[in-house]
């Protein structure tokens, strides 16, 4: 009986250890929200600054989302993790967790809940954030640029004794269009109208109904689509919504009136 329980305990511990593993090789920096949703002001109670300070201890380069990113990072948005602190407070206890999402808004990692029973808001939130951070033992910097290179230049593979040609990712060629062609193309795009909301815009059609809600990022003409796993960005004079629907990547072009 003792051996049986020992074996079960070993299996449970193994599963727990496995589920805590996270591959951070592709992320070279973290961008922390300058204003968390449960607070009224940017960096209120120095919560964003504290989160940035703590994450730097993990070895990452860390920025607030109102800071300018270095060119090598800004040009590779999907090498960035976006950090946010989420309130899970009860009646007499301040509870928070630290969450990380990728460039498509997909949850990549979440800390365990940090708690504080202190009454003063600043001390309570800061203590809760510190305790949430302390649970992130498996969250360590390990950015490996070679993995990105390998992704772009896939090695030749041998399949059943045959050598296949490596798939090379080539930047799309820019086809020059005449002014009339470009004008006609833009005129035929679906039109959405931007209405300001907190930290971004809601895009409505002529019915009117809200088609997208988008949040501002630190990158010019790049927004996060809040209700979908995707991004909204500008190419030339047109805007593209890129998101997943039924596990399929969708790309839809729009004309936006700000």
BELSUL-V733353 format. One record per residue. N is the residue number from 1. RES is the residue in three letters. OMEGA is omega in whole degrees, -180 to 180 (999 if undefined). NEAR is the number of other ideal C-beta (glycine too) atoms within 8 Angstrom. D_LAST is the distance of its C-alpha to the last C-alpha in Angstrom with 2 decimals. Layout:
n->N res->RES omega->OMEGA near->NEAR d_last->D_LAST
n->N res->RES omega->OMEGA near->NEAR d_last->D_LAST
This chain:
n->1 res->UNK omega->179 near->4 d_last->69.89
n->2 res->UNK omega->180 near->5 d_last->68.96
n->3 res->UNK omega->-180 near->6 d_last->68.09
n->4 res->UNK omega->179 near->7 d_last->65.92
n->5 res->UNK omega->179 near->8 d_last->63.91
n->6 res->UNK omega->180 near->8 d_last->63.66
n->7 res->UNK omega->179 near->8 d_last->62.32
n->8 res->UNK omega->178 near->8 d_last->59.70
n->9 res->UNK omega->179 near->8 d_last->58.66
n->10 res->UNK omega->180 near->8 d_last->58.34
n->11 res->UNK omega->-180 near->8 d_last->56.12
n->12 res->UNK omega->179 near->8 d_last->53.84
n->13 res->UNK omega->180 near->8 d_last->53.56
n->14 res->UNK omega->179 near->8 d_last->52.83
n->15 res->UNK omega->179 near->8 d_last->50.05
n->16 res->UNK omega->-180 near->8 d_last->48.56
n->17 res->UNK omega->-179 near->8 d_last->48.72
n->18 res->UNK omega->-176 near->7 d_last->47.14
n->19 res->UNK omega->180 near->6 d_last->44.19
n->20 res->UNK omega->-178 near->8 d_last->43.42
n->21 res->UNK omega->178 near->7 d_last->43.16
n->22 res->UNK omega->-180 near->8 d_last->39.76
n->23 res->UNK omega->-178 near->6 d_last->39.12
n->24 res->UNK omega->-175 near->11 d_last->37.05
n->25 res->UNK omega->-173 near->8 d_last->38.02
n->26 res->UNK omega->-177 near->10 d_last->34.58
n->27 res->UNK omega->-177 near->11 d_last->32.74
n->28 res->UNK omega->175 near->9 d_last->33.07
n->29 res->UNK omega->178 near->13 d_last->31.19
n->30 res->UNK omega->175 near->14 d_last->29.74
n->31 res->UNK omega->-177 near->14 d_last->26.50
n->32 res->UNK omega->177 near->14 d_last->27.04
n->33 res->UNK omega->180 near->12 d_last->24.45
n->34 res->UNK omega->176 near->9 d_last->24.48
n->35 res->UNK omega->178 near->11 d_last->24.18
n->36 res->UNK omega->-172 near->12 d_last->25.96
n->37 res->UNK omega->-176 near->7 d_last->24.90
n->38 res->UNK omega->179 near->7 d_last->28.23
n->39 res->UNK omega->-176 near->9 d_last->27.89
n->40 res->UNK omega->-175 near->3 d_last->26.08
n->41 res->UNK omega->176 near->6 d_last->25.60
n->42 res->UNK omega->177 near->7 d_last->24.93
n->43 res->UNK omega->179 near->10 d_last->28.28
n->44 res->UNK omega->-176 near->10 d_last->30.08
n->45 res->UNK omega->180 near->8 d_last->33.84
n->46 res->UNK omega->-179 near->9 d_last->33.18
n->47 res->UNK omega->179 near->14 d_last->32.53
n->48 res->UNK omega->179 near->15 d_last->29.99
n->49 res->UNK omega->179 near->9 d_last->32.25
n->50 res->UNK omega->179 near->11 d_last->35.25
n->51 res->UNK omega->177 near->14 d_last->33.72
n->52 res->UNK omega->-179 near->12 d_last->32.82
n->53 res->UNK omega->-178 near->8 d_last->36.37
n->54 res->UNK omega->-178 near->11 d_last->38.03
n->55 res->UNK omega->175 near->13 d_last->36.20
n->56 res->UNK omega->179 near->10 d_last->37.20
n->57 res->UNK omega->179 near->6 d_last->40.74
n->58 res->UNK omega->178 near->10 d_last->40.15
n->59 res->UNK omega->-180 near->6 d_last->39.84
n->60 res->UNK omega->163 near->11 d_last->36.10
n->61 res->UNK omega->-174 near->8 d_last->33.79
n->62 res->UNK omega->179 near->10 d_last->31.47
n->63 res->UNK omega->167 near->12 d_last->28.26
n->64 res->UNK omega->-174 near->12 d_last->26.07
n->65 res->UNK omega->174 near->11 d_last->22.41
n->66 res->UNK omega->178 near->6 d_last->21.56
n->67 res->UNK omega->180 near->7 d_last->24.07
n->68 res->UNK omega->180 near->3 d_last->23.64
n->69 res->UNK omega->174 near->12 d_last->25.17
n->70 res->UNK omega->-176 near->5 d_last->27.78
n->71 res->UNK omega->-176 near->6 d_last->26.84
n->72 res->UNK omega->178 near->6 d_last->29.23
n->73 res->UNK omega->-179 near->12 d_last->27.58
n->74 res->UNK omega->-179 near->10 d_last->23.91
n->75 res->UNK omega->180 near->6 d_last->24.68
n->76 res->UNK omega->-172 near->10 d_last->26.29
n->77 res->UNK omega->-176 near->11 d_last->24.00
n->78 res->UNK omega->171 near->8 d_last->26.37
n->79 res->UNK omega->-178 near->11 d_last->29.19
n->80 res->UNK omega->170 near->14 d_last->27.59
n->81 res->UNK omega->-178 near->13 d_last->28.47
n->82 res->UNK omega->-174 near->12 d_last->26.15
n->83 res->UNK omega->178 near->13 d_last->28.31
n->84 res->UNK omega->175 near->12 d_last->27.86
n->85 res->UNK omega->-176 near->16 d_last->30.47
n->86 res->UNK omega->180 near->11 d_last->30.80
n->87 res->UNK omega->177 near->10 d_last->32.82
n->88 res->UNK omega->-169 near->8 d_last->35.63
n->89 res->UNK omega->173 near->8 d_last->37.50
n->90 res->UNK omega->-177 near->6 d_last->40.40
n->91 res->UNK omega->-174 near->3 d_last->42.11
n->92 res->UNK omega->-176 near->4 d_last->44.15
n->93 res->UNK omega->173 near->9 d_last->42.76
n->94 res->UNK omega->-179 near->14 d_last->39.59
n->95 res->UNK omega->177 near->13 d_last->38.66
n->96 res->UNK omega->170 near->15 d_last->35.96
n->97 res->UNK omega->178 near->13 d_last->35.41
n->98 res->UNK omega->-177 near->16 d_last->33.58
n->99 res->UNK omega->-179 near->12 d_last->31.45
n->100 res->UNK omega->178 near->13 d_last->30.17
n->101 res->UNK omega->179 near->11 d_last->27.63
n->102 res->UNK omega->-174 near->10 d_last->26.96
n->103 res->UNK omega->178 near->8 d_last->23.79
n->104 res->UNK omega->179 near->11 d_last->23.42
n->105 res->UNK omega->180 near->12 d_last->23.84
n->106 res->UNK omega->179 near->7 d_last->27.48
n->107 res->UNK omega->-178 near->7 d_last->29.99
n->108 res->UNK omega->-175 near->8 d_last->32.40
n->109 res->UNK omega->176 near->10 d_last->34.58
n->110 res->UNK omega->178 near->7 d_last->35.28
n->111 res->UNK omega->170 near->13 d_last->37.89
n->112 res->UNK omega->-176 near->6 d_last->40.45
n->113 res->UNK omega->173 near->9 d_last->39.97
n->114 res->UNK omega->-174 near->18 d_last->40.87
n->115 res->UNK omega->174 near->9 d_last->42.46
n->116 res->UNK omega->178 near->13 d_last->43.46
n->117 res->UNK omega->178 near->8 d_last->45.47
n->118 res->UNK omega->-175 near->8 d_last->44.96
n->119 res->UNK omega->-180 near->4 d_last->43.94
n->120 res->UNK omega->-173 near->6 d_last->41.94
n->121 res->UNK omega->-177 near->7 d_last->38.30
n->122 res->UNK omega->-179 near->8 d_last->37.94
n->123 res->UNK omega->-178 near->9 d_last->41.22
n->124 res->UNK omega->-179 near->13 d_last->40.66
n->125 res->UNK omega->-180 near->13 d_last->37.25
n->126 res->UNK omega->178 near->12 d_last->38.45
n->127 res->UNK omega->-180 near->12 d_last->41.66
n->128 res->UNK omega->179 near->14 d_last->39.95
n->129 res->UNK omega->179 near->16 d_last->37.60
n->130 res->UNK omega->-179 near->11 d_last->40.68
n->131 res->UNK omega->175 near->11 d_last->42.59
n->132 res->UNK omega->178 near->16 d_last->39.81
n->133 res->UNK omega->-178 near->13 d_last->39.71
n->134 res->UNK omega->178 near->7 d_last->43.50
n->135 res->UNK omega->-174 near->9 d_last->43.32
n->136 res->UNK omega->-177 near->11 d_last->41.39
n->137 res->UNK omega->-178 near->5 d_last->44.59
n->138 res->UNK omega->-177 near->7 d_last->43.47
n->139 res->UNK omega->-177 near->9 d_last->40.18
n->140 res->UNK omega->179 near->7 d_last->41.09
n->141 res->UNK omega->178 near->7 d_last->39.51
n->142 res->UNK omega->-177 near->7 d_last->40.58
n->143 res->UNK omega->-178 near->11 d_last->37.96
n->144 res->UNK omega->-176 near->8 d_last->39.60
n->145 res->UNK omega->-179 near->7 d_last->37.85
n->146 res->UNK omega->179 near->6 d_last->40.51
n->147 res->UNK omega->178 near->9 d_last->39.15
n->148 res->UNK omega->179 near->11 d_last->35.84
n->149 res->UNK omega->179 near->8 d_last->37.89
n->150 res->UNK omega->-180 near->9 d_last->40.00
n->151 res->UNK omega->-177 near->7 d_last->37.00
n->152 res->UNK omega->-179 near->7 d_last->35.89
n->153 res->UNK omega->-176 near->9 d_last->39.49
n->154 res->UNK omega->-179 near->9 d_last->41.31
n->155 res->UNK omega->178 near->6 d_last->45.05
n->156 res->UNK omega->-179 near->7 d_last->47.34
n->157 res->UNK omega->176 near->8 d_last->48.56
n->158 res->UNK omega->-180 near->7 d_last->51.97
n->159 res->UNK omega->180 near->6 d_last->52.03
n->160 res->UNK omega->176 near->3 d_last->55.49
n->161 res->UNK omega->179 near->4 d_last->56.99
n->162 res->UNK omega->179 near->6 d_last->54.41
n->163 res->UNK omega->178 near->6 d_last->52.01
n->164 res->UNK omega->179 near->8 d_last->48.45
n->165 res->UNK omega->-179 near->5 d_last->46.20
n->166 res->UNK omega->179 near->9 d_last->43.69
n->167 res->UNK omega->-177 near->5 d_last->40.14
n->168 res->UNK omega->178 near->6 d_last->38.20
n->169 res->UNK omega->-177 near->6 d_last->34.47
n->170 res->UNK omega->178 near->4 d_last->33.25
n->171 res->UNK omega->-179 near->4 d_last->29.84
n->172 res->UNK omega->179 near->4 d_last->28.35
n->173 res->UNK omega->180 near->4 d_last->29.10
n->174 res->UNK omega->-180 near->4 d_last->26.38
n->175 res->UNK omega->-178 near->4 d_last->27.08
n->176 res->UNK omega->179 near->4 d_last->26.17
n->177 res->UNK omega->176 near->7 d_last->24.74
n->178 res->UNK omega->-180 near->6 d_last->25.24
n->179 res->UNK omega->-179 near->6 d_last->22.48
n->180 res->UNK omega->178 near->6 d_last->23.18
n->181 res->UNK omega->-179 near->8 d_last->23.19
n->182 res->UNK omega->179 near->11 d_last->19.88
n->183 res->UNK omega->180 near->8 d_last->18.29
n->184 res->UNK omega->-180 near->8 d_last->20.02
n->185 res->UNK omega->-179 near->10 d_last->19.01
n->186 res->UNK omega->-179 near->10 d_last->15.23
n->187 res->UNK omega->-178 near->7 d_last->15.79
n->188 res->UNK omega->180 near->5 d_last->17.70
n->189 res->UNK omega->174 near->10 d_last->15.21
n->190 res->UNK omega->-178 near->8 d_last->14.13
n->191 res->UNK omega->174 near->10 d_last->10.73
n->192 res->UNK omega->-178 near->13 d_last->8.79
n->193 res->UNK omega->-176 near->11 d_last->6.24
n->194 res->UNK omega->175 near->10 d_last->4.96
n->195 res->UNK omega->-176 near->8 d_last->7.41
n->196 res->UNK omega->170 near->5 d_last->9.00
n->197 res->UNK omega->180 near->8 d_last->12.50
n->198 res->UNK omega->177 near->3 d_last->15.27
n->199 res->UNK omega->179 near->6 d_last->14.84
n->200 res->UNK omega->-177 near->12 d_last->11.57
n->201 res->UNK omega->164 near->11 d_last->9.25
n->202 res->UNK omega->-176 near->11 d_last->10.45
n->203 res->UNK omega->-175 near->14 d_last->9.23
n->204 res->UNK omega->176 near->11 d_last->10.93
n->205 res->UNK omega->-174 near->10 d_last->12.53
n->206 res->UNK omega->-175 near->5 d_last->14.05
n->207 res->UNK omega->-4 near->5 d_last->17.12
n->208 res->UNK omega->173 near->7 d_last->15.30
n->209 res->UNK omega->-178 near->6 d_last->15.99
n->210 res->UNK omega->179 near->8 d_last->14.50
n->211 res->UNK omega->179 near->7 d_last->14.66
n->212 res->UNK omega->164 near->12 d_last->13.83
n->213 res->UNK omega->-175 near->12 d_last->13.64
n->214 res->UNK omega->-180 near->13 d_last->12.84
n->215 res->UNK omega->-180 near->9 d_last->14.28
n->216 res->UNK omega->172 near->6 d_last->13.81
n->217 res->UNK omega->180 near->9 d_last->16.75
n->218 res->UNK omega->-179 near->10 d_last->18.57
n->219 res->UNK omega->-179 near->8 d_last->17.55
n->220 res->UNK omega->176 near->3 d_last->14.76
n->221 res->UNK omega->174 near->6 d_last->12.16
n->222 res->UNK omega->-178 near->10 d_last->14.37
n->223 res->UNK omega->175 near->13 d_last->13.89
n->224 res->UNK omega->176 near->9 d_last->16.63
n->225 res->UNK omega->-170 near->15 d_last->16.53
n->226 res->UNK omega->-174 near->9 d_last->18.47
n->227 res->UNK omega->177 near->5 d_last->20.25
n->228 res->UNK omega->175 near->10 d_last->21.26
n->229 res->UNK omega->-177 near->8 d_last->23.05
n->230 res->UNK omega->180 near->12 d_last->20.38
n->231 res->UNK omega->180 near->13 d_last->17.57
n->232 res->UNK omega->-175 near->13 d_last->14.12
n->233 res->UNK omega->-175 near->10 d_last->13.89
n->234 res->UNK omega->174 near->8 d_last->12.92
n->235 res->UNK omega->-176 near->6 d_last->15.77
n->236 res->UNK omega->180 near->5 d_last->15.64
n->237 res->UNK omega->-178 near->5 d_last->12.80
n->238 res->UNK omega->179 near->12 d_last->12.61
n->239 res->UNK omega->-178 near->11 d_last->11.83
n->240 res->UNK omega->172 near->12 d_last->14.94
n->241 res->UNK omega->-179 near->12 d_last->15.84
n->242 res->UNK omega->-175 near->10 d_last->19.37
n->243 res->UNK omega->179 near->12 d_last->21.49
n->244 res->UNK omega->176 near->11 d_last->25.01
n->245 res->UNK omega->-175 near->7 d_last->26.07
n->246 res->UNK omega->178 near->4 d_last->29.81
n->247 res->UNK omega->177 near->4 d_last->30.52
n->248 res->UNK omega->-180 near->6 d_last->28.92
n->249 res->UNK omega->179 near->6 d_last->26.04
n->250 res->UNK omega->175 near->10 d_last->23.21
n->251 res->UNK omega->-177 near->7 d_last->20.70
n->252 res->UNK omega->-178 near->7 d_last->18.12
n->253 res->UNK omega->-178 near->8 d_last->15.72
n->254 res->UNK omega->167 near->13 d_last->12.36
n->255 res->UNK omega->-175 near->12 d_last->9.79
n->256 res->UNK omega->176 near->10 d_last->6.21
n->257 res->UNK omega->180 near->7 d_last->3.83
n->258 res->UNK omega->999 near->4 d_last->0.00
